[in-house]
Amino acid sequence: MRDEIAKFQKTGIQPFGVNPAGVDSHRSYAEKMRFNFPLLSDAERTIAGAYHALKDDARGIQRTVYVIGRDSTIRFAQRGAPPVDDIVRAG
């Protein structure tokens, strides 16, 4: 997302990441990786569970991408790292 942020902005998509690490570690990680989008903390894995991103052990996270429309409908859902153009097209 970081390197393709202009494609998201052009279509009005606001990307963000969700990660189980704590807020303090996010701050340094986001700075180190030079993220240009918000990184949210999900230490209790509530968001990951709700969006079916937990692995079978209920602790690990499987990268999962969702596009949610302004009308709250899910327009795209895929595990892994789908091509940015596929994500943007769904927006």
Secondary structure by P-SEA (a helix, b strand, c coil): cccaaaaaaaaccbbbbbbcccaaaaaaaaaaacccbbbbbcccaaaaaaacccccccccccbbbbbbcccccccccccccccaaaaaaac
